[in-house]
Every structure is written in C-alpha cells, then in structure tokens.
C-alpha cells in the first residue's frame, strides 16, 4: 500500500511538472498582441539616422556631392529619403537589394533603440 501511494504521488508530481512546463512554453510562444506606441524620434536621434544613411551612401557612390538625405516625420515614424545620382542608384541598391536592405536594417536598429520607427526610401 505504501509503495503504491508513493508511486501515485510521484506520478501526480510528474503530471504537475509537465503541465507547468507546457504553460511556460505557451507563454513564451504567445506573441504580444499589443504593439508599443510609436513615438517620434528626438531631433538628435533623427539626425543620427540621417547622418548614418548619408555617410554610408557617400562611401558607396562615385558622386558623393550628389547625395541628399531628407527627413519626414509623421505618425508612423521617420521616413528618410535618399537621393543619389542616377548612375549611382545601382550601387546604393546593390545586388538583389542587399546594400539597401542592410541600410534599412541598421536604421531599424537605431529606431528601435529610440522607441520609434524608421523607413528608407531611395529616390
């Protein structure tokens, strides 16, 4: 009788542990449904994003004097518009868009630290 009670108690403990593990996994997998509010980047942070895009673009293109970065801020975050010489657009975009995608990734990192959103348009 004693041995049977110990076995039942152990099975109950194992079931409880399994339930707790399953609940923990479900909590980790459950995506948050609420998004953080988008805030506008401070002028210092926005200027940093603008300078980064300008620096990268000027390093890549053949005509660095033609690089112009303009900034627009709205309720969806900051939009940086990169304008380069027509001959240099391919360099800025890169093969299969990899250079442009890398610049957008860097912008998203800076914007995330600032608690805002940023997008890059190449015009």
Residue pairs with C-beta under 8 A, 6 or more apart in sequence:
36 115
38 75
38 76
38 77
38 116
38 117
39 114
39 115
39 116
40 73
40 77
40 78
40 116
41 49
41 73
41 77
41 78
41 111
41 114
41 116
41 118
42 114
45 110
45 114
45 116
46 71
46 73
46 78
48 110
49 71
49 78
49 80
49 107
49 110
49 111
49 118
50 69
50 71
50 80
52 106
52 107
52 110
53 69
53 80
53 82
53 103
53 107
53 120
54 67
54 69
56 103
56 106
57 64
57 67
57 69
57 82
57 84
57 92
57 103
58 64
58 67
60 88
60 91
60 92
60 99
61 67
61 84
61 85
61 88
61 91
61 92
62 85
62 87
62 88
62 91
63 84
63 85
63 87
63 88
66 83
66 84
66 85
66 88
67 82
67 83
67 84
68 82
68 83
68 84
69 80
69 81
69 82
69 83
70 80
70 81
70 83
71 78
71 79
71 80
71 81
72 78
72 79
72 81
73 79
76 117
77 111
77 116
77 117
77 118
77 119
78 111
78 116
78 117
78 118
78 119
79 118
79 119
79 120
79 121
80 107
80 118
80 119
80 120
80 121
81 121
81 122
81 123
82 92
82 120
82 121
82 122
82 123
83 123
84 91
84 92
84 122
89 122
91 99
92 99
92 100
92 122
93 99
93 100
93 122
94 100
94 101
94 102
100 120
100 122
103 120
104 119
104 120
107 118
107 119
107 120
108 117
108 118
110 118
111 117
111 118
